[in-house]
């Protein structure tokens, strides 16, 4: 829950600014006149964008449904906005304001492979947007954790709850998981599967909104591992309590396919030397499940963010192809709580200390060949990747577009 508190603290502490509302259809002629100015502004390098958060305010939350299907252009298309690092098709870029109705700052938590964006205001209210852009719409719920976007639905865990709730594009609400979920752990979606950790730190898998699902077979191990990343059908789990390994699990069969050493910087569970009054030994803070670090995966790569350092390995041969690409942990940061690491079909995006990096894995070596050129697009503010989409902060708004 500390990760949630850190994100709320970051949202309140961000610098306030004025958000320009979308002009709408009647302003189309004026927007055409301004396009020359927009193009000159867009000529500034993408790495120079400024992160601006709006002041939090109270607004009525009305239960809603998720955004509709993707389309090109439309009233919220971001005319004249350049693709960051030439990674995104400019004709697909749309604008999502960084504030909700009433002025509260909107911070994205999750991006789905269908372009659905799910996020919260500082008081935990959940809002969604999508490939059509436009101001985020209220879902009518609050979340402590569990924010994820699957194909046609979003998930959340209400404050004080262990229940993983979901809502579809049609407005149907359901519950996922056989025995609840842990708010502090990620909920993963992909290939039609939804994966999380139950309150006993056992990974579970379900199919779509409202499916109770099942606990992943533990193979007789005391701890199979905490769910880290999903590149369907492969689930990556980290056992930091017993065997100190990362396991690859085939969700179609629950078979353990491979095991790998823990990434550098990950601290396995360590117990205090002296038992407490109840005779039990306590875990040392910052070890085992208490250490919060991030992971993401594509069909070819596995990435981790530990102690502010990004590490990418090729899944073929498990060889490092990129380490420490320039976004070191800020001096004031004490942990990776609140950091983001996401992966799409080809992009890996990571955010730490208010700065983001985006890497095109098509330029990385595959474990059999060396990298052609490792380049990191650096942006201010959060960036998320999923499927064929990239979401990034651009001044007083977010932009969403399809990867080339």
N, C-alpha and C positions, 0 to 999 in steps of 0.2 A: 504493500500500500504506500510505501515511501515514494515509489516511482510516480504514483498519481499525485502525491503531495508536491513533489518537485515540479511536475508539469503545471499544477495550479499556481505554485509560487512564481514560476517563470512567466505565466500568463499575466499575473497581476503586476509583476515587476517590469514588464516590457514597456518600451517608450510609446506613449500615445501619439496618435496622429489623426488627421481627418481623412475619412474614406469617401472618395467620390462615387456616388451611386451611379448605376448603369443608366445611360441616357434614354434608352427605350426607342421605340420605332419612330416617334415624332422628331427625334433629334438626329435622324439618319443624315439629313442634308448637312447639318452643322458638323457631324462627325466626318463627312467627306472633306469638308473644308479644312478640318484639323489634321487630316491624315499626313500631310507633309511634315507637320510638327511631330506627330507620333513616330514617323519613320526616322526623323533625326534623333529622337530620344531613344528609339530602339537600336540605334547604331552603337550605343554604349555597350562595352563587352558584358556578356551575360554574368560574369563573375562579380560585376560591380553592383548588382541589385541590392537594395536596402531592405532589411527586415523591419517591418513596422507592425505593431499590434495595437488594436483600438482599445479604448477604455471599457471595462466590463460594466454592463448595465442590466437591469431586469426587463425581461420581455415575457409576454404570455406564451406558454408552450401548448400548442394544439396538436393532438395526436395526428400523425401524417403517414403517408406511404413513401416508398423510396422513389428516387428519380426514375424517369422512363428510359427508353432505349437510346442508343447513340445516334447521332446524326452529324452531318457536316454543316458548318455555317450556322445560321439561325441568329436570333436576336442577341445572344450573349457571346457570339463569336468575337475573339479578340483581334480586331482588324489592325494590321500593322505591327503586331507583336512578333519579334524574331524568336526563332527556335534556339533554346540554350545549347550552345556547342553544336548546333546543326543536328541535334539528335531527334527532334520532333518535327513532324509534318506541319508546317505553319497553317495550312488550311483547316487543321483539326483543333487548333488551340482555342480554348474557351476561358472565360474569366469567372472565377468564384470569389466574390468579395470576402475579405478577412474579418468581416463583422456580420452578425445576424441582425434581423429586424429588432430595433431597440438600441443597437450600438454595441452590444457585448462582443468581445473578441472571440473569433472562432479558430480553434486549433485542430487540424486534422490528426486523427489517430490511425486511420487505416484507409487503404486504397484497394479496391477490388479489381480482379482481372476483367470485369465488365465496365470499369471506369467509375464505379460508385465510390464516393468519398464519404467517410463517416468520421465525425469529430465531436468535440465538446466545447462548451463555454467554460469559464473558470469555475462556475458553480456546478459543473457536472451535467448540464443539460445536453442531450444528444441531438445533433443536427446532421442532415445528409445533403449531398449535392451529387451531380453526375455529369455525364459527357455533354449534356446540353448547357452546362454552366449555370450561372445565375446564383442568387443569394441562397445560402444553405437554408433548408426547410426543417422545422422542428419535428422530431419524432415523438415528442410528448412523453419522454422518459428521461431519467437521470442514470448515469453510469459511474461506477467506481472502477471498473475495468472491463476486460472481455470484449473491447471494441474490435470488430472485424467485419469485412465486407466479402460475402460470397457471391455466387452468381444468382442475382435476384433476391438477395436478403442481406440484412446486417444483424450482428449479434451484440449483446451487451450484458453486463452483470450489474444489477442495481446496488446502490450503497447498502452495506450490511447484509448482502445476500450471497449465496453460493450458487444460485440458479443462473444458468446461461440461457438468456432469453433471445428470441430472434423475431424479426418481422420481414415479411416478403414485400415485393413490389405491389402486390394486390392488397396489402394491409393486414394479412393474416399473421397473428402472433402465435408463437409456439415456444417450446423449451427443448434444448439440445443437451444430450449427455445422460449417461445412466445414473449418475449420483452427484450431480453438481460439478462446479468448476472453480478454479482458484483465481480470484480477481487479479492477483499480482503477476500471474503467468500469461503468456501470449495465447491467443486463440488463432489458429492457423487454418486457412482455407485454400483449396486447390483441387482440381480434378473431380469436383463434386463432393469432396470430403471436407469435414469440419473436425479439427483436432484440438484438444486442450488437455489440461491436467485436472484431475479431480482433487478434492480436498486431502486425499491421502497420497498426493504426488504420483498418481498412476495415470499415464496417458490414455485417453479414450478417443474413439473415432466414430463419427456419425455421418449420415448422408442427408444434407439439406436441412431446411428449417423444420423443426418439430420432430426430428428423428431422435429417439432415445439413444441409439447407438450402442456401443459395447466397449468394455475395457480391453485395451490391447494386451494380448497374451504376454505374461511376464516370464514365461519359460523357466519357472521355478526360482527365479532370482528374487532376492529380497527387494531390490530396486531395479526396475528396467531402465529408468532414466526420465528426466524432465523433457517434455516436448520443446524442441528448439526451432526447427525449420521444416518446411514441407515442400518438396518438389515431386508431386504425385507421380508414381505411387510410393516414393521413398519418404519416410519420416525419419528425421534425425533427432535422437534423444541423447541427453548427457547424463551419465551415471557418475556423480561426483561423491557418492557416499560409500560405495563398495569397491567396484572394479576400476574406477577412474578412467572411463573411456567414453567416446562418442560412438553410438550404435546407429547403423542404418537398418531401418525396419521396412520390409515390403508390406504395405497395408493390405494388399490383396490376400496375403497368406499369413501375416504376422510373423514371418520368418526373419530372423536376424541375419542380414546379408553380409555385413562387414562390421568390424570394430576398428576404431582409430584412437590414438593418444589424444588426451585433452589438449586444447590449444595453449600455447604459452600464456601465462598470466592468470589462467583459471586455477583457483585454489580449492582442492578437494576438501571434503569435510574433515575438520579437526576438532577433537573433543578436549575440553578442559581437563587438567590433570586431577583435580579434586572433585568428588561427587558433591552434589548439593544436599540439602537437608532431607530430601526424599530418596537419597541414595543414587540418583541418576546423574550422569555426567552431562554437561551442557555443551552445545556446539560453540566453537569460537566464532564471534561475529565476523561476517565477510567471507566465510568459507562454506563450501557445499551449496545447499539450496539458498542460503542467505546472500550469496554473491550474485548480483544481477548483471548478466552480460547478454549480448545479443548475437543472433545468428540468422542467416538467410541462405537460401540455396536456389540454384537453377538446375537444369538438367545436366550441366557440365561443371558447375563450380559450387563450392561451399565457402561462405564468408562468415567471419566472426569479428565482433567489435568488443575488445576486452581492454579495459584501462585506457580507453581513448584511441587504441591502435587497431586499425583495420588489417585483417589478414585474409587473403583469398587463396584457396588451394584448388587445384584441378581434381575433380573427383576420379579421373582416370589416373591411377598411380599415387593419388593423394600427395602431390608435390606443390610446394609454394610457388605461386606465379606472381603474387604481389603482396608486399608487406609494408605497413607504415606509410601510407600515401598522403602524408602532409596535414592531416587533421588531428593532431595530437590533442590529448585531453587538456583543456584550459587549466591554468594554475589553480583557479578557485574551485574546480570540480573535484569532489571527493569520491565519486563513483560513476558508473555508467547508467545509473538510474535516470530515466527520462530520455536516454538516447534512443535513436531509431536506426534500424537496419532492415531494409526491404530489398526484394529482388523481383524483377519481372522476367520476361522471356529472354532479354539480352542485357538489361541494365541492372546494376547494383547501386543503390542509393543509401547513404548513411549520413546521419545528423548527430552531432555532438557539440555542446557548447554554443548552440545557436548558429553553427556553420555546417553546410552540407557539402558532400562530394558525390558526384555521379560518375560511374565508370561503365563504359561500353565493353562488355566481356568479349565481343567479337574481335577485339584487338588483343586479347590476352592469349598466352600460350595455353594449350590444352593438356599440358603435362607431357606431351610427346614432342611439341615444338616450342621454341622460345617465344616470348611476347614480341609482337611487331613494334609496339610502342605503347607503354602504359601512360595514359593521360587521364587526369582527374579534372572534371569540370567542377569548380568551386562556386557555391552559391551561398548567400546569406539567408538564413531562415530554413525551415524544414523542407525536405524533398523526399518523396516516396515513389517507388516503382512497383508495378504489378502488371502481369500479363504484358500487353502491348502499350501500356500507359505510363506516363510520367507526370507527377504533380510537383510543382515547385512554387516558392514564394517569389513574388515580383512586386516590390514596393508595397502598396496598400491592398494587395489582392493576391490570390493564388491563381496560377495558370495550370490547365490540364490539357494534355494533348497526346496524340498517338505517336509512338516511337516509329521512326522511319524504318 
